[in-house]
């Protein structure tokens, strides 16, 4: 039996769901500047696979790293943590 290994998981907010079976997830994090030691807010956008088209804009989701599914899609929606109002 093959083991998957440890896959990265990130929590973010869905910013777009206009594509079929794909959502854009925006992940915010705090980073300390290496020289000035100031805390900076940074963000990254990831395209994630949403098999059942369940996610809507504003949903908080858990995404998991996976094999490349298309040119830019390397993440999969694992769970919807919080639905948007």
PDB file of N, CA, C and O in Angstrom:
ATOM      1  N   UNK A   1       0.834  -1.182   0.000  1.00  0.00           N
ATOM      2  CA  UNK A   1       0.000   0.000   0.000  1.00  0.00           C
ATOM      3  C   UNK A   1       0.878   1.245   0.000  1.00  0.00           C
ATOM      4  O   UNK A   1       1.778   1.373   0.830  1.00  0.00           O
ATOM      5  N   UNK A   2       0.616   2.170  -0.939  1.00  0.00           N
ATOM      6  CA  UNK A   2       1.390   3.405  -0.998  1.00  0.00           C
ATOM      7  C   UNK A   2       0.840   4.422  -0.014  1.00  0.00           C
ATOM      8  O   UNK A   2      -0.367   4.503   0.214  1.00  0.00           O
ATOM      9  N   UNK A   3       1.746   5.193   0.562  1.00  0.00           N
ATOM     10  CA  UNK A   3       1.334   6.261   1.473  1.00  0.00           C
ATOM     11  C   UNK A   3       1.463   7.584   0.743  1.00  0.00           C
ATOM     12  O   UNK A   3       2.369   7.763  -0.071  1.00  0.00           O
ATOM     13  N   UNK A   4       0.554   8.517   1.032  1.00  0.00           N
ATOM     14  CA  UNK A   4       0.547   9.813   0.371  1.00  0.00           C
ATOM     15  C   UNK A   4       1.681  10.711   0.834  1.00  0.00           C
ATOM     16  O   UNK A   4       2.146  11.562   0.076  1.00  0.00           O
ATOM     17  N   UNK A   5       2.124  10.536   2.047  1.00  0.00           N
ATOM     18  CA  UNK A   5       3.109  11.451   2.596  1.00  0.00           C
ATOM     19  C   UNK A   5       2.402  12.642   3.220  1.00  0.00           C
ATOM     20  O   UNK A   5       1.173  12.687   3.273  1.00  0.00           O
ATOM     21  N   UNK A   6       3.164  13.584   3.679  1.00  0.00           N
ATOM     22  CA  UNK A   6       2.596  14.760   4.317  1.00  0.00           C
ATOM     23  C   UNK A   6       2.309  15.810   3.254  1.00  0.00           C
ATOM     24  O   UNK A   6       3.201  16.222   2.512  1.00  0.00           O
ATOM     25  N   UNK A   7       1.059  16.236   3.193  1.00  0.00           N
ATOM     26  CA  UNK A   7       0.654  17.247   2.228  1.00  0.00           C
ATOM     27  C   UNK A   7       0.376  18.556   2.955  1.00  0.00           C
ATOM     28  O   UNK A   7      -0.140  18.562   4.072  1.00  0.00           O
ATOM     29  N   UNK A   8       0.723  19.661   2.310  1.00  0.00           N
ATOM     30  CA  UNK A   8       0.481  20.966   2.910  1.00  0.00           C
ATOM     31  C   UNK A   8      -1.010  21.253   2.914  1.00  0.00           C
ATOM     32  O   UNK A   8      -1.735  20.874   1.994  1.00  0.00           O
ATOM     33  N   UNK A   9      -1.455  21.931   3.967  1.00  0.00           N
ATOM     34  CA  UNK A   9      -2.842  22.360   4.067  1.00  0.00           C
ATOM     35  C   UNK A   9      -2.861  23.837   4.416  1.00  0.00           C
ATOM     36  O   UNK A   9      -2.081  24.290   5.254  1.00  0.00           O
ATOM     37  N   UNK A  10      -3.754  24.594   3.774  1.00  0.00           N
ATOM     38  CA  UNK A  10      -3.877  26.020   4.017  1.00  0.00           C
ATOM     39  C   UNK A  10      -5.349  26.368   4.185  1.00  0.00           C
ATOM     40  O   UNK A  10      -6.226  25.690   3.649  1.00  0.00           O
ATOM     41  N   UNK A  11      -5.606  27.441   4.941  1.00  0.00           N
ATOM     42  CA  UNK A  11      -6.968  27.938   5.129  1.00  0.00           C
ATOM     43  C   UNK A  11      -7.064  29.285   4.438  1.00  0.00           C
ATOM     44  O   UNK A  11      -6.211  30.152   4.630  1.00  0.00           O
ATOM     45  N   UNK A  12      -8.108  29.461   3.632  1.00  0.00           N
ATOM     46  CA  UNK A  12      -8.277  30.715   2.912  1.00  0.00           C
ATOM     47  C   UNK A  12      -9.736  30.983   2.594  1.00  0.00           C
ATOM     48  O   UNK A  12     -10.624  30.213   2.959  1.00  0.00           O
ATOM     49  N   UNK A  13      -9.964  32.102   1.902  1.00  0.00           N
ATOM     50  CA  UNK A  13     -11.315  32.535   1.550  1.00  0.00           C
ATOM     51  C   UNK A  13     -11.458  32.477   0.029  1.00  0.00           C
ATOM     52  O   UNK A  13     -10.563  32.903  -0.700  1.00  0.00           O
ATOM     53  N   UNK A  14     -12.583  31.948  -0.442  1.00  0.00           N
ATOM     54  CA  UNK A  14     -12.845  31.851  -1.876  1.00  0.00           C
ATOM     55  C   UNK A  14     -13.091  33.256  -2.427  1.00  0.00           C
ATOM     56  O   UNK A  14     -13.973  33.969  -1.948  1.00  0.00           O
ATOM     57  N   UNK A  15     -12.305  33.651  -3.438  1.00  0.00           N
ATOM     58  CA  UNK A  15     -12.468  34.981  -4.028  1.00  0.00           C
ATOM     59  C   UNK A  15     -13.107  34.915  -5.415  1.00  0.00           C
ATOM     60  O   UNK A  15     -13.561  35.939  -5.924  1.00  0.00           O
ATOM     61  N   UNK A  16     -13.153  33.723  -6.042  1.00  0.00           N
ATOM     62  CA  UNK A  16     -13.797  33.581  -7.343  1.00  0.00           C
ATOM     63  C   UNK A  16     -14.223  32.131  -7.542  1.00  0.00           C
ATOM     64  O   UNK A  16     -13.505  31.197  -7.185  1.00  0.00           O
ATOM     65  N   UNK A  17     -15.420  31.967  -8.125  1.00  0.00           N
ATOM     66  CA  UNK A  17     -15.885  30.615  -8.439  1.00  0.00           C
ATOM     67  C   UNK A  17     -16.492  30.566  -9.841  1.00  0.00           C
ATOM     68  O   UNK A  17     -17.377  29.752 -10.105  1.00  0.00           O
ATOM     69  N   UNK A  18     -16.028  31.420 -10.725  1.00  0.00           N
ATOM     70  CA  UNK A  18     -16.597  31.533 -12.069  1.00  0.00           C
ATOM     71  C   UNK A  18     -16.210  30.370 -12.992  1.00  0.00           C
ATOM     72  O   UNK A  18     -16.892  30.126 -13.987  1.00  0.00           O
ATOM     73  N   UNK A  19     -15.148  29.665 -12.682  1.00  0.00           N
ATOM     74  CA  UNK A  19     -14.719  28.548 -13.521  1.00  0.00           C
ATOM     75  C   UNK A  19     -15.453  27.275 -13.131  1.00  0.00           C
ATOM     76  O   UNK A  19     -15.979  27.171 -12.023  1.00  0.00           O
ATOM     77  N   UNK A  20     -15.489  26.307 -14.040  1.00  0.00           N
ATOM     78  CA  UNK A  20     -16.139  25.037 -13.763  1.00  0.00           C
ATOM     79  C   UNK A  20     -15.194  24.144 -12.963  1.00  0.00           C
ATOM     80  O   UNK A  20     -14.077  23.861 -13.397  1.00  0.00           O
ATOM     81  N   UNK A  21     -15.654  23.704 -11.788  1.00  0.00           N
ATOM     82  CA  UNK A  21     -14.903  22.823 -10.888  1.00  0.00           C
ATOM     83  C   UNK A  21     -13.586  23.437 -10.393  1.00  0.00           C
ATOM     84  O   UNK A  21     -12.682  22.705  -9.989  1.00  0.00           O
ATOM     85  N   UNK A  22     -13.469  24.756 -10.420  1.00  0.00           N
ATOM     86  CA  UNK A  22     -12.265  25.437  -9.946  1.00  0.00           C
ATOM     87  C   UNK A  22     -12.658  26.673  -9.157  1.00  0.00           C
ATOM     88  O   UNK A  22     -13.569  27.404  -9.545  1.00  0.00           O
ATOM     89  N   UNK A  23     -11.966  26.905  -8.047  1.00  0.00           N
ATOM     90  CA  UNK A  23     -12.161  28.131  -7.276  1.00  0.00           C
ATOM     91  C   UNK A  23     -10.810  28.779  -7.046  1.00  0.00           C
ATOM     92  O   UNK A  23      -9.783  28.101  -7.020  1.00  0.00           O
ATOM     93  N   UNK A  24     -10.812  30.097  -6.879  1.00  0.00           N
ATOM     94  CA  UNK A  24      -9.599  30.822  -6.521  1.00  0.00           C
ATOM     95  C   UNK A  24      -9.687  31.111  -5.030  1.00  0.00           C
ATOM     96  O   UNK A  24     -10.643  31.731  -4.564  1.00  0.00           O
ATOM     97  N   UNK A  25      -8.677  30.654  -4.280  1.00  0.00           N
ATOM     98  CA  UNK A  25      -8.648  30.814  -2.826  1.00  0.00           C
ATOM     99  C   UNK A  25      -7.541  31.792  -2.468  1.00  0.00           C
ATOM    100  O   UNK A  25      -6.393  31.635  -2.883  1.00  0.00           O
ATOM    101  N   UNK A  26      -7.909  32.806  -1.687  1.00  0.00           N
ATOM    102  CA  UNK A  26      -6.948  33.817  -1.251  1.00  0.00           C
ATOM    103  C   UNK A  26      -6.523  33.493   0.181  1.00  0.00           C
ATOM    104  O   UNK A  26      -7.358  33.413   1.082  1.00  0.00           O
ATOM    105  N   UNK A  27      -5.218  33.310   0.381  1.00  0.00           N
ATOM    106  CA  UNK A  27      -4.674  32.950   1.686  1.00  0.00           C
ATOM    107  C   UNK A  27      -3.875  34.136   2.223  1.00  0.00           C
ATOM    108  O   UNK A  27      -2.929  34.597   1.585  1.00  0.00           O
ATOM    109  N   UNK A  28      -4.262  34.623   3.399  1.00  0.00           N
ATOM    110  CA  UNK A  28      -3.565  35.730   4.052  1.00  0.00           C
ATOM    111  C   UNK A  28      -2.678  35.172   5.152  1.00  0.00           C
ATOM    112  O   UNK A  28      -3.062  34.233   5.849  1.00  0.00           O
ATOM    113  N   UNK A  29      -1.487  35.752   5.309  1.00  0.00           N
ATOM    114  CA  UNK A  29      -0.613  35.344   6.411  1.00  0.00           C
ATOM    115  C   UNK A  29       0.251  36.518   6.845  1.00  0.00           C
ATOM    116  O   UNK A  29       0.443  37.473   6.092  1.00  0.00           O
ATOM    117  N   UNK A  30       0.765  36.440   8.052  1.00  0.00           N
ATOM    118  CA  UNK A  30       1.628  37.477   8.595  1.00  0.00           C
ATOM    119  C   UNK A  30       3.075  37.006   8.504  1.00  0.00           C
ATOM    120  O   UNK A  30       3.401  35.888   8.900  1.00  0.00           O
ATOM    121  N   UNK A  31       3.942  37.877   7.974  1.00  0.00           N
ATOM    122  CA  UNK A  31       5.354  37.542   7.775  1.00  0.00           C
ATOM    123  C   UNK A  31       6.191  38.624   8.431  1.00  0.00           C
ATOM    124  O   UNK A  31       5.884  39.809   8.298  1.00  0.00           O
ATOM    125  N   UNK A  32       7.240  38.236   9.135  1.00  0.00           N
ATOM    126  CA  UNK A  32       8.157  39.208   9.725  1.00  0.00           C
ATOM    127  C   UNK A  32       9.246  39.550   8.724  1.00  0.00           C
ATOM    128  O   UNK A  32       9.868  38.661   8.142  1.00  0.00           O
ATOM    129  N   UNK A  33       9.473  40.840   8.526  1.00  0.00           N
ATOM    130  CA  UNK A  33      10.510  41.283   7.597  1.00  0.00           C
ATOM    131  C   UNK A  33      11.870  40.864   8.144  1.00  0.00           C
ATOM    132  O   UNK A  33      12.143  41.073   9.326  1.00  0.00           O
ATOM    133  N   UNK A  34      12.736  40.274   7.307  1.00  0.00           N
ATOM    134  CA  UNK A  34      14.004  39.730   7.814  1.00  0.00           C
ATOM    135  C   UNK A  34      14.960  40.781   8.378  1.00  0.00           C
ATOM    136  O   UNK A  34      15.713  40.484   9.305  1.00  0.00           O
ATOM    137  N   UNK A  35      14.948  41.998   7.842  1.00  0.00           N
ATOM    138  CA  UNK A  35      15.882  43.038   8.303  1.00  0.00           C
ATOM    139  C   UNK A  35      15.236  43.957   9.332  1.00  0.00           C
ATOM    140  O   UNK A  35      15.806  44.205  10.394  1.00  0.00           O
ATOM    141  N   UNK A  36      14.038  44.464   9.015  1.00  0.00           N
ATOM    142  CA  UNK A  36      13.401  45.483   9.856  1.00  0.00           C
ATOM    143  C   UNK A  36      12.500  44.924  10.942  1.00  0.00           C
ATOM    144  O   UNK A  36      12.021  45.672  11.795  1.00  0.00           O
ATOM    145  N   UNK A  37      12.263  43.628  10.923  1.00  0.00           N
ATOM    146  CA  UNK A  37      11.474  42.926  11.946  1.00  0.00           C
ATOM    147  C   UNK A  37      10.040  43.442  12.077  1.00  0.00           C
ATOM    148  O   UNK A  37       9.397  43.215  13.102  1.00  0.00           O
ATOM    149  N   UNK A  38       9.540  44.121  11.072  1.00  0.00           N
ATOM    150  CA  UNK A  38       8.164  44.586  11.086  1.00  0.00           C
ATOM    151  C   UNK A  38       7.269  43.467  10.544  1.00  0.00           C
ATOM    152  O   UNK A  38       7.645  42.759   9.610  1.00  0.00           O
ATOM    153  N   UNK A  39       6.098  43.319  11.130  1.00  0.00           N
ATOM    154  CA  UNK A  39       5.167  42.299  10.681  1.00  0.00           C
ATOM    155  C   UNK A  39       4.394  42.837   9.480  1.00  0.00           C
ATOM    156  O   UNK A  39       3.791  43.908   9.549  1.00  0.00           O
ATOM    157  N   UNK A  40       4.416  42.094   8.393  1.00  0.00           N
ATOM    158  CA  UNK A  40       3.796  42.508   7.144  1.00  0.00           C
ATOM    159  C   UNK A  40       2.706  41.506   6.790  1.00  0.00           C
ATOM    160  O   UNK A  40       2.892  40.297   6.934  1.00  0.00           O
ATOM    161  N   UNK A  41       1.563  42.019   6.323  1.00  0.00           N
ATOM    162  CA  UNK A  41       0.496  41.141   5.836  1.00  0.00           C
ATOM    163  C   UNK A  41       0.794  40.776   4.388  1.00  0.00           C
ATOM    164  O   UNK A  41       1.038  41.658   3.565  1.00  0.00           O
ATOM    165  N   UNK A  42       0.777  39.501   4.074  1.00  0.00           N
ATOM    166  CA  UNK A  42       0.974  39.079   2.696  1.00  0.00           C
ATOM    167  C   UNK A  42      -0.179  38.175   2.296  1.00  0.00           C
ATOM    168  O   UNK A  42      -0.834  37.571   3.146  1.00  0.00           O
ATOM    169  N   UNK A  43      -0.420  38.086   0.995  1.00  0.00           N
ATOM    170  CA  UNK A  43      -1.486  37.224   0.511  1.00  0.00           C
ATOM    171  C   UNK A  43      -1.008  36.466  -0.712  1.00  0.00           C
ATOM    172  O   UNK A  43      -0.098  36.900  -1.419  1.00  0.00           O
ATOM    173  N   UNK A  44      -1.635  35.330  -0.945  1.00  0.00           N
ATOM    174  CA  UNK A  44      -1.335  34.525  -2.121  1.00  0.00           C
ATOM    175  C   UNK A  44      -2.649  33.957  -2.624  1.00  0.00           C
ATOM    176  O   UNK A  44      -3.543  33.644  -1.838  1.00  0.00           O
ATOM    177  N   UNK A  45      -2.760  33.825  -3.943  1.00  0.00           N
ATOM    178  CA  UNK A  45      -3.967  33.253  -4.531  1.00  0.00           C
ATOM    179  C   UNK A  45      -3.622  31.894  -5.135  1.00  0.00           C
ATOM    180  O   UNK A  45      -2.641  31.752  -5.865  1.00  0.00           O
ATOM    181  N   UNK A  46      -4.437  30.915  -4.821  1.00  0.00           N
ATOM    182  CA  UNK A  46      -4.238  29.565  -5.334  1.00  0.00           C
ATOM    183  C   UNK A  46      -5.491  29.110  -6.053  1.00  0.00           C
ATOM    184  O   UNK A  46      -6.601  29.381  -5.594  1.00  0.00           O
ATOM    185  N   UNK A  47      -5.330  28.419  -7.179  1.00  0.00           N
ATOM    186  CA  UNK A  47      -6.458  27.796  -7.864  1.00  0.00           C
ATOM    187  C   UNK A  47      -6.613  26.389  -7.289  1.00  0.00           C
ATOM    188  O   UNK A  47      -5.659  25.612  -7.237  1.00  0.00           O
ATOM    189  N   UNK A  48      -7.830  26.083  -6.861  1.00  0.00           N
ATOM    190  CA  UNK A  48      -8.087  24.800  -6.218  1.00  0.00           C
ATOM    191  C   UNK A  48      -9.244  24.079  -6.905  1.00  0.00           C
ATOM    192  O   UNK A  48     -10.183  24.705  -7.398  1.00  0.00           O
ATOM    193  N   UNK A  49      -9.158  22.755  -6.926  1.00  0.00           N
ATOM    194  CA  UNK A  49     -10.173  21.912  -7.562  1.00  0.00           C
ATOM    195  C   UNK A  49     -11.360  21.735  -6.626  1.00  0.00           C
ATOM    196  O   UNK A  49     -11.194  21.332  -5.475  1.00  0.00           O
ATOM    197  N   UNK A  50     -12.560  22.037  -7.119  1.00  0.00           N
ATOM    198  CA  UNK A  50     -13.809  21.895  -6.362  1.00  0.00           C
ATOM    199  C   UNK A  50     -14.713  20.964  -7.168  1.00  0.00           C
ATOM    200  O   UNK A  50     -15.466  21.419  -8.030  1.00  0.00           O
ATOM    201  N   UNK A  51     -14.640  19.678  -6.893  1.00  0.00           N
ATOM    202  CA  UNK A  51     -15.290  18.657  -7.716  1.00  0.00           C
ATOM    203  C   UNK A  51     -16.792  18.862  -7.881  1.00  0.00           C
ATOM    204  O   UNK A  51     -17.310  18.679  -8.982  1.00  0.00           O
ATOM    205  N   UNK A  52     -17.505  19.236  -6.827  1.00  0.00           N
ATOM    206  CA  UNK A  52     -18.969  19.328  -6.876  1.00  0.00           C
ATOM    207  C   UNK A  52     -19.479  20.757  -7.040  1.00  0.00           C
ATOM    208  O   UNK A  52     -20.683  20.987  -6.921  1.00  0.00           O
ATOM    209  N   UNK A  53     -18.607  21.714  -7.306  1.00  0.00           N
ATOM    210  CA  UNK A  53     -18.986  23.125  -7.444  1.00  0.00           C
ATOM    211  C   UNK A  53     -19.789  23.611  -6.231  1.00  0.00           C
ATOM    212  O   UNK A  53     -20.799  24.298  -6.389  1.00  0.00           O
ATOM    213  N   UNK A  54     -19.337  23.252  -5.013  1.00  0.00           N
ATOM    214  CA  UNK A  54     -20.053  23.593  -3.783  1.00  0.00           C
ATOM    215  C   UNK A  54     -19.666  24.969  -3.234  1.00  0.00           C
ATOM    216  O   UNK A  54     -20.465  25.597  -2.540  1.00  0.00           O
ATOM    217  N   UNK A  55     -18.471  25.440  -3.530  1.00  0.00           N
ATOM    218  CA  UNK A  55     -17.958  26.660  -2.916  1.00  0.00           C
ATOM    219  C   UNK A  55     -18.542  27.911  -3.557  1.00  0.00           C
ATOM    220  O   UNK A  55     -18.738  27.974  -4.771  1.00  0.00           O
ATOM    221  N   UNK A  56     -18.815  28.906  -2.715  1.00  0.00           N
ATOM    222  CA  UNK A  56     -19.269  30.206  -3.174  1.00  0.00           C
ATOM    223  C   UNK A  56     -18.291  31.270  -2.703  1.00  0.00           C
ATOM    224  O   UNK A  56     -17.462  31.019  -1.828  1.00  0.00           O
ATOM    225  N   UNK A  57     -18.391  32.460  -3.285  1.00  0.00           N
ATOM    226  CA  UNK A  57     -17.501  33.558  -2.904  1.00  0.00           C
ATOM    227  C   UNK A  57     -17.724  33.894  -1.433  1.00  0.00           C
ATOM    228  O   UNK A  57     -18.859  34.046  -0.982  1.00  0.00           O
ATOM    229  N   UNK A  58     -16.622  34.009  -0.694  1.00  0.00           N
ATOM    230  CA  UNK A  58     -16.682  34.349   0.726  1.00  0.00           C
ATOM    231  C   UNK A  58     -16.611  33.154   1.656  1.00  0.00           C
ATOM    232  O   UNK A  58     -16.473  33.329   2.867  1.00  0.00           O
ATOM    233  N   UNK A  59     -16.702  31.934   1.120  1.00  0.00           N
ATOM    234  CA  UNK A  59     -16.599  30.737   1.960  1.00  0.00           C
ATOM    235  C   UNK A  59     -15.173  30.572   2.472  1.00  0.00           C
ATOM    236  O   UNK A  59     -14.208  30.835   1.754  1.00  0.00           O
ATOM    237  N   UNK A  60     -15.054  30.134   3.720  1.00  0.00           N
ATOM    238  CA  UNK A  60     -13.747  29.827   4.297  1.00  0.00           C
ATOM    239  C   UNK A  60     -13.506  28.339   4.060  1.00  0.00           C
ATOM    240  O   UNK A  60     -14.311  27.504   4.473  1.00  0.00           O
ATOM    241  N   UNK A  61     -12.385  28.000   3.388  1.00  0.00           N
ATOM    242  CA  UNK A  61     -12.133  26.608   3.006  1.00  0.00           C
ATOM    243  C   UNK A  61     -10.747  26.147   3.432  1.00  0.00           C
ATOM    244  O   UNK A  61      -9.832  26.946   3.630  1.00  0.00           O
ATOM    245  N   UNK A  62     -10.627  24.839   3.564  1.00  0.00           N
ATOM    246  CA  UNK A  62      -9.345  24.189   3.813  1.00  0.00           C
ATOM    247  C   UNK A  62      -8.916  23.556   2.498  1.00  0.00           C
ATOM    248  O   UNK A  62      -9.635  22.726   1.942  1.00  0.00           O
ATOM    249  N   UNK A  63      -7.726  23.952   1.990  1.00  0.00           N
ATOM    250  CA  UNK A  63      -7.237  23.375   0.737  1.00  0.00           C
ATOM    251  C   UNK A  63      -6.015  22.511   1.020  1.00  0.00           C
ATOM    252  O   UNK A  63      -5.258  22.763   1.957  1.00  0.00           O
ATOM    253  N   UNK A  64      -5.842  21.486   0.189  1.00  0.00           N
ATOM    254  CA  UNK A  64      -4.775  20.513   0.381  1.00  0.00           C
ATOM    255  C   UNK A  64      -3.963  20.401  -0.906  1.00  0.00           C
ATOM    256  O   UNK A  64      -4.515  20.408  -2.006  1.00  0.00           O
ATOM    257  N   UNK A  65      -2.663  20.301  -0.753  1.00  0.00           N
ATOM    258  CA  UNK A  65      -1.761  20.141  -1.896  1.00  0.00           C
ATOM    259  C   UNK A  65      -2.028  18.796  -2.580  1.00  0.00           C
ATOM    260  O   UNK A  65      -2.317  17.798  -1.921  1.00  0.00           O
ATOM    261  N   UNK A  66      -1.927  18.790  -3.911  1.00  0.00           N
ATOM    262  CA  UNK A  66      -2.160  17.558  -4.667  1.00  0.00           C
ATOM    263  C   UNK A  66      -1.299  17.566  -5.923  1.00  0.00           C
ATOM    264  O   UNK A  66      -0.555  18.515  -6.168  1.00  0.00           O
ATOM    265  N   UNK A  67      -1.403  16.512  -6.712  1.00  0.00           N
ATOM    266  CA  UNK A  67      -0.649  16.453  -7.963  1.00  0.00           C
ATOM    267  C   UNK A  67      -1.178  17.526  -8.909  1.00  0.00           C
ATOM    268  O   UNK A  67      -2.297  18.003  -8.716  1.00  0.00           O
ATOM    269  N   UNK A  68      -0.411  17.923  -9.927  1.00  0.00           N
ATOM    270  CA  UNK A  68      -0.907  18.915 -10.879  1.00  0.00           C
ATOM    271  C   UNK A  68      -2.153  18.414 -11.615  1.00  0.00           C
ATOM    272  O   UNK A  68      -2.139  17.348 -12.230  1.00  0.00           O
ATOM    273  N   UNK A  69      -3.226  19.200 -11.542  1.00  0.00           N
ATOM    274  CA  UNK A  69      -4.478  18.843 -12.197  1.00  0.00           C
ATOM    275  C   UNK A  69      -4.652  19.588 -13.516  1.00  0.00           C
ATOM    276  O   UNK A  69      -5.382  19.135 -14.397  1.00  0.00           O
ATOM    277  N   UNK A  70      -3.983  20.729 -13.650  1.00  0.00           N
ATOM    278  CA  UNK A  70      -3.978  21.492 -14.895  1.00  0.00           C
ATOM    279  C   UNK A  70      -2.740  22.388 -14.844  1.00  0.00           C
ATOM    280  O   UNK A  70      -1.867  22.199 -13.997  1.00  0.00           O
ATOM    281  N   UNK A  71      -2.668  23.358 -15.748  1.00  0.00           N
ATOM    282  CA  UNK A  71      -1.479  24.209 -15.827  1.00  0.00           C
ATOM    283  C   UNK A  71      -1.199  24.942 -14.511  1.00  0.00           C
ATOM    284  O   UNK A  71      -0.046  25.034 -14.089  1.00  0.00           O
ATOM    285  N   UNK A  72      -2.239  25.460 -13.865  1.00  0.00           N
ATOM    286  CA  UNK A  72      -2.046  26.254 -12.645  1.00  0.00           C
ATOM    287  C   UNK A  72      -2.681  25.634 -11.403  1.00  0.00           C
ATOM    288  O   UNK A  72      -2.513  26.165 -10.305  1.00  0.00           O
ATOM    289  N   UNK A  73      -3.405  24.526 -11.547  1.00  0.00           N
ATOM    290  CA  UNK A  73      -4.128  23.942 -10.416  1.00  0.00           C
ATOM    291  C   UNK A  73      -3.310  22.851  -9.735  1.00  0.00           C
ATOM    292  O   UNK A  73      -3.071  21.791 -10.314  1.00  0.00           O
ATOM    293  N   UNK A  74      -2.879  23.118  -8.492  1.00  0.00           N
ATOM    294  CA  UNK A  74      -2.111  22.141  -7.715  1.00  0.00           C
ATOM    295  C   UNK A  74      -2.702  21.936  -6.325  1.00  0.00           C
ATOM    296  O   UNK A  74      -2.051  21.343  -5.465  1.00  0.00           O
ATOM    297  N   UNK A  75      -3.910  22.409  -6.091  1.00  0.00           N
ATOM    298  CA  UNK A  75      -4.566  22.314  -4.791  1.00  0.00           C
ATOM    299  C   UNK A  75      -5.970  21.748  -4.979  1.00  0.00           C
ATOM    300  O   UNK A  75      -6.551  21.832  -6.061  1.00  0.00           O
ATOM    301  N   UNK A  76      -6.500  21.174  -3.906  1.00  0.00           N
ATOM    302  CA  UNK A  76      -7.835  20.580  -3.920  1.00  0.00           C
ATOM    303  C   UNK A  76      -8.575  21.059  -2.670  1.00  0.00           C
ATOM    304  O   UNK A  76      -7.989  21.118  -1.589  1.00  0.00           O
ATOM    305  N   UNK A  77      -9.855  21.400  -2.813  1.00  0.00           N
ATOM    306  CA  UNK A  77     -10.658  21.804  -1.654  1.00  0.00           C
ATOM    307  C   UNK A  77     -10.942  20.558  -0.833  1.00  0.00           C
ATOM    308  O   UNK A  77     -11.573  19.614  -1.308  1.00  0.00           O
ATOM    309  N   UNK A  78     -10.465  20.570   0.413  1.00  0.00           N
ATOM    310  CA  UNK A  78     -10.648  19.410   1.283  1.00  0.00           C
ATOM    311  C   UNK A  78     -11.957  19.519   2.063  1.00  0.00           C
ATOM    312  O   UNK A  78     -12.692  18.542   2.208  1.00  0.00           O
ATOM    313  N   UNK A  79     -12.238  20.743   2.568  1.00  0.00           N
ATOM    314  CA  UNK A  79     -13.416  20.916   3.403  1.00  0.00           C
ATOM    315  C   UNK A  79     -13.835  22.379   3.384  1.00  0.00           C
ATOM    316  O   UNK A  79     -12.990  23.272   3.325  1.00  0.00           O
ATOM    317  N   UNK A  80     -15.151  22.622   3.436  1.00  0.00           N
ATOM    318  CA  UNK A  80     -15.660  23.980   3.610  1.00  0.00           C
ATOM    319  C   UNK A  80     -15.829  24.178   5.113  1.00  0.00           C
ATOM    320  O   UNK A  80     -16.632  23.497   5.751  1.00  0.00           O
ATOM    321  N   UNK A  81     -15.070  25.113   5.670  1.00  0.00           N
ATOM    322  CA  UNK A  81     -15.089  25.341   7.104  1.00  0.00           C
ATOM    323  C   UNK A  81     -16.231  26.248   7.533  1.00  0.00           C
ATOM    324  O   UNK A  81     -16.818  26.059   8.598  1.00  0.00           O
ATOM    325  N   UNK A  82     -16.545  27.244   6.690  1.00  0.00           N
ATOM    326  CA  UNK A  82     -17.556  28.231   7.062  1.00  0.00           C
ATOM    327  C   UNK A  82     -18.200  28.769   5.791  1.00  0.00           C
ATOM    328  O   UNK A  82     -17.507  29.218   4.878  1.00  0.00           O
ATOM    329  N   UNK A  83     -19.527  28.721   5.735  1.00  0.00           N
ATOM    330  CA  UNK A  83     -20.244  29.236   4.575  1.00  0.00           C
ATOM    331  C   UNK A  83     -20.390  30.750   4.689  1.00  0.00           C
ATOM    332  O   UNK A  83     -20.486  31.288   5.792  1.00  0.00           O
ATOM    333  N   UNK A  84     -20.406  31.442   3.532  1.00  0.00           N
ATOM    334  CA  UNK A  84     -20.599  32.892   3.512  1.00  0.00           C
ATOM    335  C   UNK A  84     -22.060  33.205   3.796  1.00  0.00           C
ATOM    336  O   UNK A  84     -22.948  32.412   3.483  1.00  0.00           O
ATOM    337  N   UNK A  85     -22.296  34.348   4.379  1.00  0.00           N
ATOM    338  CA  UNK A  85     -23.675  34.763   4.695  1.00  0.00           C
ATOM    339  C   UNK A  85     -24.390  35.232   3.468  1.00  0.00           C
ATOM    340  O   UNK A  85     -25.556  35.618   3.542  1.00  0.00           O
TER     341      UNK A  85
END
